[in-house]
C-alpha cells in the first residue's frame, strides 16, 4: 500500500525538479542575454535544453506561462518586464534578444510571431 502511494508522489516531485531546473536554466540564459545587451547593445541568442516531461508547469497557479526576469537598470539602459515562457516537454528553448531589446522564445511560434517579452530601453 505504501509503495502505491509513494511512487506517484516521487514521480510528481521528480517532475517538479525537472521543471525547476528548466526554469533556472532559462533564468540564467535570460540574465546572460540582458547583461550582454545592456553592455554592448548587440542582438544575441541562447539555447536551453528541456528536461521536463509533463505538459504544463506543475508549480504556480497558471500552468500555461512562466514569466522569467525582473526590472534591471544599468546606467541609461533598463529592462521593464519579464519574458513569457510556454512550457514544453521536448526540444529546447531558443531565447533571442533583438537590436531593439525585445526578448522572446523563438522556438515558440506564437510568442515569436507576436514578439512579446522584454524591451530594454536606451
N, C-alpha and C positions, 0 to 999 in steps of 0.2 A: 504494500500500500504506500509506504513512504517513497519507494522508487517511482511509482506512478505520479506522485505529487512533485518529487524533486526534479525529474527530467524536464518537464515543461518550464519550471521556474529557472533552471540552469540555462536552458535554451534561450529564454527571454533575456536573461542577464547577459549572455554571450552576445546576442544581437545588439543590445544596448551598448555594450563595449565596442563593437564594430562601428556602430553609429557615432559614438563619441570620438573614436579615432578618426573617422571620416571628417567630422566637423572640426576637430583640432587641426587636421592637415589642411583643410580649406581655409581656416582662420590664419594659419601660418602662411599659406600662399597669398592670401589677401593682404596680409601685413607686408609681405615682401614686395608685392606689386605697388602698393600705395607708397611705401618708403622709397622705392626706386623712382616712381613717378614724381613724388614731391622733391626729390633731389635733382633729377635731370629732365623731367617733363616728357620723357620718351615713352611711346607706347610699348607694351610688352605683354607676355602671356605666361601662364604657368599651368601645368597639368597635375591633377591629383587623382590617384587611382582609388577605385571604390572597393571597400571591403564589406559593406552592408549587404545582407541577403534578403531582407524583408522589405516589401514595398511600403513607403511612407515612413515618416520619422516616428519612432516609438516613444520618444520623450517629448515633453512640451504639449501644449493644448492644440496646436494646429499642425496636423501631420502632412500638409501639402507644401509648406515652405519653411525654410530656416533662414533667418537674417544673420549675416556674418558681417562684423565690422562695427566700428563706432566712429564718432567725430574725432578727427585728428587735425591739429593745427601745427604747422611748422612754418615759421616766417610769414610770408604773404599767401601761402597756399594752404588749403584745408579741404577735408572731406566732410560731407554733410549727412550721409546716411549709409546704411549697410547694403550689401548686395544680397538679393534674394536667391536662395539655392533650393532647387526642387530635388527631393530625394530620388535616388535611383539605385538599382540593385546590380548593375553590371557596367563595365566600361570605365570611364573616367570623367572627371570634371575638367573643363578647359576654361580657366579664368582668363579674361582678356581685359587689359586697361588700354583705352584708346588715347589718341593725342589730345582729346578734349577732357580726359579724365574719367570717362564712363567706364564702369567695371560691370561685366556680366559674364554668365556662363555660356560660352559659345557652343558647348555641346548640347545645351537645352535650346531647341529650335524656337520655342515660344519666347523665352527670355531673350535670345539673340535677335529675334525679329523685332521686339519692342525696345531692345537695349536698355532695359530697366536696370538700375543699380546706382552706384555712387558716382557723383560728378564732383571731383575736387575742383576748386576754383582757384584761379591765379590771383 
